[in-house]
Amino acid sequence: MQLFGFPQRFLVMYCVWKSVVAGPDAGLKTWERFSKLDYPGDKAFLYDIFPRNFMWAVGTAAYQVEGAFQKDGKGLSVWDTFTRGGNRIATGDVGSDSYHNIQADIRALKQLGVSHYRFSLSWSRIFPNGSRGSYNEIGTNYYRTLIRKLKEINVQPVVTIYHWDLPDHLQKKFGGWGNPALIELFRDYADFCFQTFGNDVKYWITIDNPFVVAWNGYGTGKVAPGIKNDTDLPFKVGHNLLKAHAVAWHLYDRRYRPRQKGKVSMALASHWIKPSRTRRESLRACQWSLDFVLGWFARPLFTDGDYPPSMKHRLSHRLPSFTRAEREEIRGTADFFALSHGPSLSYQLMDDSLKFGQVEVLDLRMLLYWIREEYDNPPIYIVESGWFVQGEIKTEDSKNMYYLKSFVSIAIKYDGVNVIGYTHWSLLDGFEWHREYDIRRGLYYVDFNTHNLKRRPKTSANFYKTLIQKNGFPQLPENRPAQGVFPCDFVWGVSVETTPTQQVDPSVYVWNISGNGELRRLEGHPAPPLRRTSRCADYASIRQQVEEIRLVGVSHFHFSLNWSSLVPSGNVSQTNTTLLGYYRCFTSQLQQANITSMVTLWHHTRQRSSLPAPMEAAGGWLHSDTVLAFVDYARLCYRELGAHVKMWVTLNEPNDDHVSFAEGHQLLRAHALAWRAYDQEFRHTQGGQVSLVLHMDWVEPAFSFSRKDVEPANRVLDCRVGWFSEPIFGSGDYPPRMRNWFHQLTSGVAIYVVANGVQEDPARFSDSLRVYYLYNYINEALKAYTLDGVNLKGYFAYSLNDQRDPGFGLYSLIQDDAIAKASLSQYRNIIRHNGFPLQGSAAPAQQCPSQPKPCPGCLVLSKRPVMGFLFLVGSAVLVALGIIVYYTAKRHK
């Protein structure tokens, strides 16, 4: 049903006008507040426990689970009629058959360990035609038995008097909730419920989700009684529902509360909405969306007894009005805020016209804060929450587990929201209203094809049971930030894919000084060659690069050589000596700055293989000649650069997803032969180390207690990592089942994390995501070292700058200038403290041997041309002085 009869854009224009007239509501600050929270820390999972006496519950609704729709004198409800009309396929005639399975439901509740159980009474089971004169004793006894059995297992009932299943007789006789006559009929029905069950019930819900009843039952026709095409009727229905609730609340307050000591409220459902743009009018439109869904009923109950001003201004005569006496009668008729959040409304029964051009999202935390601000921080009891899985899913429902973990605790801890209880919906799979049996929401799987509708706990049931037992998510040592330091010889590094080079361009350029100022190359006029050998001073960028690395505070720098540029033909007899000289200068300058080079010989990426072109054309790594050529190339690098390089990486991430098993086999051979070449020919003089870099992603089973999930997770890890690690670190062959690779990794083999980083907008110099990432990932590395005994020897942040991988760098590059980001300071601080030492004067400082300090003059002295020139001038001066002194002395004689 469309809310308005004219275009959506008019609404946005009206929102701007209204913001000037009426001013922002209290909840409007919610979006601004959350936009200023530290990202991504505000999204992190919170390990903490809930307040003492927090109410843990599950819920059901009568029509969804009871069945027995004509058993023991029960009358028809509007849902019994609705499901037999139109194009409906299934009914709730049987549902989960809870009417005949009280004991099974009680057993499930006992297994979960909940403190409360929310269920609804079927109006037509107690009063078959809706009035007291049709009282049904047998139906009433069913609820007496259920409540008694709940008390036996110390579970408190939370009773909903009306959950959408109006007696069909009242719909046909009076037209349902559109008729004010139902207000008094509901009062009489509620009076009977309070009188009959009230001594054992401390929490009452008068009416569930009046928005869905009014808007979708009497507007869109998506739910029972399925009435549509009267655009004014939903607002009349909502008007009567509010009055019916109010008279029931006052009845309880005057007649039953003094003796029964219970609390009464109305369950209100809401979605959450975020602005499509950052403009003020988008925020106003979000506020309107909540006003028209949640505020429609919440403002009368919790504020002033009247509808939100936005509804009154916009709907005009279509929205019924309250008298002053009626406003006073309605205001304050809720003892707690009963909130429903989930697919009963969100993404299911929300019309686009009620989103006001904004974006619907799932965010219970922000919704809770909005309620806190809008309605003066009431106690909030979440009486329905949870998500769903598809109907074919049986007991492994990962979405429900995720939803359970995601929302509530952080709102209590950090936002000051007064949440007093949480109800997961639902206890059982059942009839899901307009979705029928297409989806499942229960913690217990119900096999609808069995005679007794057997219940089986899902993985979410086990999760929820543990959550209740622990009253939240208490911190374990591995969940807390680690405090401590790495060993003194721990390696701190930074990586780049390949270091930038400065080559000599032999071309001649003309500067178009009178035009656009561009340089234009003169074709066919190369510059004359240098009549001397190239020198390190020819590469002016090296000093700047080394200085940028030194300022990070690292002891190691990891970069890759470019095989295809260094040996373009693949034949080492045709080496690019200029590029080789550059690498030699770069590594020597790093060494003089006390920065150890870790050099990768072949860096594979998905975008380019980096193989010399002739080898790529001949079949790449599938050709055995490529393996032999790689070993020759490795020997060249060991021989020419080994004096300055003590850590070599043969292959970078050869276990990439795009590498075939046949290629992987040849890559393993190439690594092994290159390692042997260094071991036999160079290690005794150079004293370096050689290894390879493997890409690793951790994989968790969706359900750690399900073999069907644990075994596939292990296979993924085996194929990604064990494929290369087992032949090298283990048995030397592909493992039969690839199961022991992790044990091999953690049983003495030295591990270096040589590239670890996260991408963030390169324009953000205050890169909060990377700051958060570095702190937490390095902290996890410390836990691996201190708690798990992993032989972790070093950590390299990726990347030094944004040149090759925009968004990954510690430096941003603006033209030729390197601008340090906030993450660089964070990383440098961690390095300076060698981890995360204990704070306070009582904590002993780590005592490490002092390291040799960089020699600032070495960078100058290492420039041989400058040194030679200074030596020549100095010698000439000394000789001249000697001659002058000699002849002066001779003249005196």
Residue pairs with C-beta under 8 A, 6 or more apart in sequence:
1 215
1 219
1 220
1 228
1 231
1 234
1 351
1 353
2 351
2 353
3 292
3 351
3 353
3 354
4 10
4 11
4 314
4 353
5 231
8 353
8 356
8 357
11 285
11 288
11 356
11 357
12 281
12 285
12 356
12 357
14 314
15 281
15 284
15 285
15 288
15 356
16 280
16 281
16 284
18 284
18 310
18 313
19 280
19 281
19 284
22 309
22 310
22 313
24 284
24 287
25 287
25 291
25 308
25 374
26 373
26 374
27 287
27 290
27 370
27 371
27 373
27 374
28 283
28 284
28 287
29 373
30 366
30 369
30 370
30 373
31 274
31 275
31 283
31 286
31 366
32 283
33 369
34 42
34 366
34 369
38 768
38 772
39 768
39 769
39 772
40 768
40 769
40 772
41 768
41 772
45 405
45 406
45 473
46 409
46 410
46 413
46 414
46 473
47 473
47 474
47 475
47 476
47 479
47 480
48 409
48 413
48 472
48 473
48 474
48 475
49 470
49 471
49 472
49 473
49 474
50 408
50 409
50 412
50 471
50 472
51 412
51 420
52 471
54 420
54 421
54 422
54 471
55 115
55 116
55 381
55 420
55 421
55 422
56 113
56 114
56 115
56 116
56 421
56 422
56 467
56 468
57 114
57 115
57 116
57 117
57 118
57 158
57 383
57 421
57 422
57 423
57 424
58 109
58 112
58 114
58 117
58 118
58 423
58 424
58 425
58 426
58 427
58 443
58 464
59 117
59 118
59 119
59 158
59 383
59 384
59 423
59 424
59 425
59 426
59 427
60 96
60 98
60 118
60 119
60 120
60 426
60 427
60 428
60 430
61 119
61 120
61 160
61 163
61 164
61 165
61 208
61 426
61 430
62 119
62 120
62 121
62 122
62 125
62 163
62 165
63 77
63 79
63 92
63 95
63 122
63 163
63 164
63 165
63 431
64 92
64 95
64 96
64 426
64 430
64 431
64 432
64 433
65 95
65 96
65 97
65 98
65 426
65 427
65 428
65 430
65 431
66 95
66 96
66 97
66 98
66 99
66 122
66 125
67 92
67 93
67 94
67 95
67 96
67 97
67 98
67 99
67 100
68 74
68 94
68 97
68 99
68 100
69 76
69 77
69 80
69 91
69 92
69 93
69 94
70 76
71 99
72 136
72 138
72 139
72 142
73 128
73 136
73 138
73 139
74 122
74 124
74 125
74 128
74 136
74 139
75 124
75 125
75 127
75 128
75 129
75 130
75 134
75 136
75 167
75 168
75 169
76 124
76 167
76 168
76 169
77 122
77 123
77 124
77 165
77 166
77 167
77 168
77 224
78 164
78 165
78 166
78 167
78 168
78 171
78 176
78 217
78 224
78 225
79 92
79 164
79 165
79 224
80 91
80 92
80 93
80 168
81 168
81 171
81 224
81 225
82 88
82 223
82 224
82 225
82 226
83 90
83 91
83 92
83 224
84 91
85 226
86 226
88 436
89 436
90 431
90 436
90 437
91 431
92 430
92 431
94 448
94 453
95 430
95 431
96 428
96 429
96 430
96 442
96 446
96 453
96 455
97 452
97 453
98 105
98 428
99 142
101 452
101 453
101 455
102 142
102 145
102 146
102 149
103 149
104 455
105 427
105 428
105 455
106 149
106 150
106 153
108 427
108 428
108 443
108 444
108 455
108 457
108 461
109 117
109 150
109 153
109 155
109 427
110 153
110 155
111 457
111 461
111 465
112 427
112 443
112 461
112 464
112 465
112 468
113 465
113 468
113 469
114 155
114 468
115 154
115 155
115 156
115 468
116 155
116 156
116 157
116 158
116 203
116 421
116 423
117 150
117 155
117 156
117 157
117 158
117 427
118 157
118 158
118 159
118 160
118 205
118 383
118 384
118 423
119 146
119 157
119 158
119 159
119 160
120 159
120 160
120 161
120 162
120 163
120 165
120 205
120 208
121 143
121 159
121 160
121 161
121 162
121 193
122 139
122 165
123 130
123 161
123 162
123 165
123 166
123 167
123 189
124 130
124 165
124 166
124 167
124 168
124 169
125 136
125 139
125 140
125 142
126 135
126 136
126 139
126 140
126 143
126 189
126 192
126 193
127 134
127 135
127 136
127 167
127 189
127 192
128 134
128 136
128 139
128 167
128 169
129 167
129 169
129 170
130 166
130 167
130 169
130 170
130 185
130 189
131 185
131 188
132 188
132 189
132 192
135 192
140 196
143 197
144 196
144 197
146 157
147 157
147 197
147 200
147 201
148 200
150 156
150 157
151 200
156 202
156 203
157 197
157 200
157 201
157 203
158 201
158 203
158 204
158 205
158 383
158 423
159 193
159 197
159 201
159 203
159 204
159 205
160 204
160 205
160 206
160 207
160 208
160 267
161 189
161 190
161 193
161 204
161 205
161 206
161 207
161 248
162 186
162 189
162 206
162 207
162 208
163 208
164 208
164 209
164 212
164 213
164 217
164 223
164 224
164 433
165 224
166 176
166 177
166 224
166 225
170 176
170 182
170 185
171 225
174 181
174 182
176 182
176 217
176 218
176 225
176 227
176 237
177 213
177 214
177 217
177 218
177 237
177 240
177 241
178 218
178 233
178 236
178 237
178 240
179 240
180 240
180 243
182 240
182 244
183 240
183 243
183 244
183 247
184 247
186 244
186 247
186 248
187 244
187 247
187 248
187 251
190 206
190 248
190 251
190 252
191 251
191 255
193 204
194 204
194 251
194 252
194 255
194 256
194 260
195 256
198 252
198 256
198 260
198 262
199 260
201 260
201 262
202 260
202 261
202 262
202 263
203 262
203 263
203 381
204 252
204 262
204 263
204 264
204 265
205 264
205 265
205 266
205 267
205 338
205 383
206 244
206 245
206 248
206 249
206 264
206 265
206 266
207 213
207 241
207 244
207 245
207 266
207 267
208 267
208 340
208 384
209 267
209 268
209 269
209 340
209 344
209 345
210 238
210 241
210 242
210 245
210 266
210 268
210 297
211 238
211 268
211 269
211 293
211 294
211 296
211 297
211 345
212 223
212 269
212 344
212 345
212 349
213 223
213 237
213 241
214 234
214 235
214 237
214 238
214 241
215 234
215 238
215 349
215 351
216 222
216 223
216 349
217 223
217 224
217 225
217 226
217 227
217 237
218 225
218 227
218 228
218 230
218 233
218 234
218 237
219 227
219 228
219 230
219 231
219 233
219 234
220 228
220 349
220 351
221 227
221 228
221 229
222 349
222 434
223 349
223 433
223 434
227 233
231 318
232 318
235 315
235 318
235 319
235 320
236 320
238 296
238 297
239 320
241 297
242 297
242 300
242 301
242 330
243 326
243 329
243 330
245 266
245 301
245 333
246 329
246 330
246 333
247 329
248 264
249 264
249 333
249 334
250 329
250 333
252 262
252 264
253 264
256 262
263 335
263 336
264 333
264 334
264 335
265 334
265 335
265 336
265 337
265 338
265 381
266 297
266 301
266 333
266 334
266 338
267 338
267 339
267 340
267 383
267 384
268 294
268 297
268 298
268 301
268 337
268 338
268 339
268 340
269 293
269 294
269 339
269 340
269 341
269 344
269 345
269 384
270 290
270 293
270 294
270 339
270 340
270 341
270 345
270 367
271 289
271 293
271 345
271 346
271 347
271 350
271 360
272 346
272 360
272 361
272 362
272 363
272 364
272 366
272 367
273 286
273 289
273 290
273 355
273 356
273 358
273 359
273 360
273 361
274 286
274 358
274 359
274 361
274 363
275 282
275 283
275 285
275 286
275 358
275 359
276 282
276 357
276 358
276 359
282 357
282 358
285 356
285 357
285 358
286 356
286 358
287 310
288 310
288 314
288 356
289 354
289 355
289 356
289 358
290 370
290 374
291 299
291 308
291 310
291 311
292 308
292 310
292 311
292 354
293 345
293 350
293 354
294 371
295 307
295 308
295 310
295 311
295 374
296 307
296 308
296 311
298 337
298 371
298 374
298 375
299 306
299 307
299 308
300 306
300 307
300 322
300 327
300 330
300 331
301 330
301 331
301 332
301 333
301 334
302 332
302 334
302 337
302 375
302 376
302 378
303 331
303 375
304 327
304 331
305 322
305 326
305 327
305 328
305 329
305 330
305 331
305 332
306 312
306 322
306 327
307 319
311 319
312 319
322 330
334 378
336 378
336 379
336 380
336 381
336 420
337 371
337 375
337 378
337 379
337 380
337 381
338 381
338 383
339 367
339 368
339 371
339 380
339 381
339 382
339 383
339 384
340 382
340 383
340 384
340 385
341 364
341 367
341 382
341 384
341 385
342 384
342 385
342 386
342 387
342 425
342 441
343 387
343 388
343 439
343 441
344 384
344 425
344 433
346 360
346 362
347 360
347 362
348 434
348 435
349 434
350 360
363 407
364 382
364 385
364 406
364 407
364 408
364 411
365 407
365 408
365 410
365 411
365 415
368 380
368 408
368 411
368 415
368 417
368 419
369 411
369 415
369 417
371 378
371 380
371 417
372 378
372 380
372 415
372 416
372 417
372 418
377 416
377 417
377 418
378 418
379 418
379 420
380 417
380 418
380 419
380 420
381 419
381 420
381 421
381 423
382 408
382 419
382 421
382 422
382 423
383 421
383 423
384 423
384 425
385 403
385 407
385 408
385 422
385 423
385 424
385 425
386 400
386 403
386 404
386 424
386 425
386 426
386 441
387 399
387 400
387 402
387 403
387 441
388 399
388 400
388 432
388 439
388 440
388 441
389 397
389 399
389 400
389 439
389 440
389 441
390 438
390 439
390 440
391 437
391 438
391 439
391 440
393 440
394 445
394 456
394 458
395 445
395 456
395 457
395 458
395 459
396 458
396 459
396 702
396 703
396 706
396 708
396 709
397 440
397 458
397 459
397 460
398 459
398 702
398 703
400 441
400 443
400 458
400 460
400 463
401 459
401 460
401 463
404 424
404 460
404 463
404 464
404 467
405 473
408 419
408 422
409 472
409 473
411 417
411 419
412 419
424 443
424 464
425 441
426 441
426 442
426 443
427 442
427 443
427 444
428 442
428 443
428 444
428 446
428 455
429 440
429 441
429 442
429 444
429 445
429 446
429 448
430 441
430 442
430 446
431 437
432 438
432 439
432 440
432 441
437 448
442 458
443 457
443 458
443 460
443 461
443 464
444 455
444 456
444 457
444 458
444 461
445 455
445 456
445 457
445 458
446 453
446 454
446 455
447 453
447 454
447 456
459 703
459 705
459 706
462 705
467 473
473 479
477 787
478 783
478 787
481 779
481 836
482 779
482 782
482 783
482 786
482 787
482 836
483 836
483 837
483 838
483 839
484 782
484 786
484 835
484 836
484 837
484 838
485 833
485 834
485 835
485 836
485 837
485 846
486 782
486 785
486 792
486 834
486 835
488 834
488 846
488 848
488 849
489 793
490 792
490 793
490 794
490 795
490 834
490 835
491 555
491 556
491 596
491 752
491 793
491 794
491 795
491 796
492 553
492 554
492 555
492 556
492 794
492 795
492 796
492 831
493 554
493 555
493 556
493 557
493 558
493 598
493 754
493 794
493 795
493 796
493 797
494 549
494 552
494 554
494 556
494 557
494 558
494 796
494 797
494 798
494 799
494 800
494 810
494 827
495 557
495 558
495 559
495 754
495 755
495 796
495 797
495 798
495 799
495 800
496 558
496 559
496 560
496 798
496 799
496 800
496 801
496 803
496 804
497 559
497 560
497 603
497 605
497 799
497 804
497 805
498 559
498 560
498 561
498 562
498 603
498 804
499 545
499 559
499 560
499 586
500 541
500 545
500 803
501 539
501 579
501 582
502 538
502 539
502 540
502 541
502 542
502 582
503 578
503 579
503 582
504 530
504 534
504 538
504 578
506 526
506 527
506 529
507 521
507 522
507 525
507 526
507 527
508 521
508 522
508 525
508 526
508 527
509 519
509 520
509 521
509 522
510 519
510 520
510 522
511 517
511 519
512 518
512 519
512 520
534 578
534 581
535 863
535 864
535 865
536 542
536 585
536 588
536 589
536 862
536 863
536 864
537 863
537 865
537 866
539 582
539 585
539 586
542 582
542 585
542 586
542 589
543 589
543 859
544 818
545 586
546 586
546 589
546 590
546 593
546 595
546 859
548 800
548 801
548 811
548 818
549 557
549 590
549 593
549 595
549 800
550 593
550 595
550 854
551 820
551 824
551 828
552 800
552 810
552 824
552 827
552 828
552 831
553 827
553 828
553 831
553 832
554 595
554 796
554 831
555 594
555 595
555 596
555 851
556 595
556 596
556 597
556 598
556 647
556 794
556 796
557 590
557 595
557 596
557 597
557 598
557 800
558 597
558 598
558 599
558 600
558 649
558 754
558 755
558 796
559 597
559 598
559 599
559 600
560 599
560 600
560 601
560 602
560 603
560 652
561 583
561 599
561 600
561 601
561 603
561 637
562 579
562 610
563 601
563 602
563 610
563 611
563 612
563 630
563 633
564 610
564 611
564 612
564 613
565 576
565 579
566 575
566 576
566 579
566 580
566 583
566 633
567 574
567 575
567 576
567 612
567 633
567 636
568 574
568 576
568 612
568 613
569 612
569 614
570 612
570 614
570 615
570 626
570 629
570 633
571 629
572 632
572 633
572 635
572 636
575 636
580 640
583 640
583 641
584 640
584 641
584 644
587 597
587 599
587 641
587 644
587 645
588 643
588 644
588 862
589 859
589 862
590 596
590 597
590 644
591 597
591 644
592 854
592 855
592 858
592 859
592 862
593 854
593 858
593 859
594 851
594 852
594 853
594 854
596 646
596 647
597 644
597 645
597 646
597 647
598 645
598 647
598 648
598 649
598 752
598 754
598 796
599 637
599 641
599 645
599 647
599 648
599 649
600 648
600 649
600 650
600 651
600 652
600 693
601 630
601 633
601 634
601 637
601 648
601 649
601 650
601 651
601 674
602 610
602 611
602 630
602 650
602 651
602 652
603 610
603 652
604 610
604 651
604 652
604 653
604 654
604 656
604 659
606 656
606 658
609 616
609 620
611 620
611 621
611 626
612 629
615 623
615 625
615 626
615 629
618 625
618 626
619 626
620 626
620 663
621 627
621 663
621 666
621 667
621 670
622 662
622 663
622 666
624 666
626 666
626 670
627 666
627 669
627 670
627 673
628 673
630 670
630 673
630 674
631 670
631 673
631 674
631 677
634 650
634 674
634 677
634 678
635 677
635 681
637 645
637 648
638 648
638 677
638 678
638 681
638 682
638 686
639 682
642 682
642 685
642 686
642 688
643 686
645 688
646 686
646 687
646 688
646 689
647 688
647 689
648 678
648 688
648 689
648 690
648 691
649 690
649 691
649 692
649 693
649 754
650 670
650 671
650 674
650 675
650 690
650 691
650 692
651 667
651 670
651 671
651 692
651 693
652 692
652 693
653 693
653 694
653 695
654 664
654 667
654 668
654 671
654 692
654 694
654 724
655 664
655 694
655 695
655 720
655 721
655 723
655 724
656 695
657 720
659 667
661 723
664 723
664 724
667 724
668 724
668 727
668 728
671 692
671 728
672 728
674 690
675 690
675 691
678 688
678 690
679 690
682 688
691 752
692 724
692 728
693 754
693 755
694 721
694 724
694 725
695 720
696 720
696 721
697 720
698 717
699 713
699 716
699 717
700 713
701 709
701 710
701 712
701 713
702 709
703 709
704 710
714 739
715 738
717 741
717 742
718 735
718 737
718 738
718 739
718 741
719 738
721 741
722 735
722 738
722 739
722 741
723 734
723 738
725 741
725 744
725 745
726 733
726 734
726 735
726 738
726 740
726 741
726 744
727 733
727 734
729 741
729 744
729 745
729 749
730 740
730 741
730 744
735 741
745 751
745 790
746 788
746 789
746 790
746 791
748 791
749 791
750 791
750 793
751 790
751 791
751 792
751 793
752 792
752 793
752 794
752 795
752 796
753 781
753 792
753 794
753 795
753 796
754 794
754 796
755 796
755 798
755 799
756 777
756 795
756 796
756 797
756 798
757 770
757 773
757 797
757 798
757 799
757 808
758 769
758 770
758 773
758 808
759 805
759 807
759 808
760 767
760 769
760 770
760 807
761 767
761 807
762 802
762 806
762 807
762 809
762 812
763 812
764 821
765 812
765 819
765 820
765 821
765 822
766 821
766 822
767 821
767 822
767 823
768 822
770 810
770 821
770 822
770 823
770 826
771 822
771 823
771 826
774 797
774 823
774 826
774 827
774 830
775 826
775 830
778 795
778 830
778 835
779 836
781 792
781 795
782 835
782 836
784 790
784 792
785 792
797 810
797 827
798 805
798 808
799 805
799 808
799 809
799 810
800 809
800 810
800 811
801 809
801 810
801 811
801 812
801 813
801 818
802 808
802 809
802 811
802 812
802 813
803 809
803 813
809 821
810 820
810 821
810 823
810 824
810 827
811 818
811 819
811 820
811 821
811 824
812 818
812 819
812 821
813 819
830 836
834 846
834 848
837 843
837 845
837 846
860 866
861 867
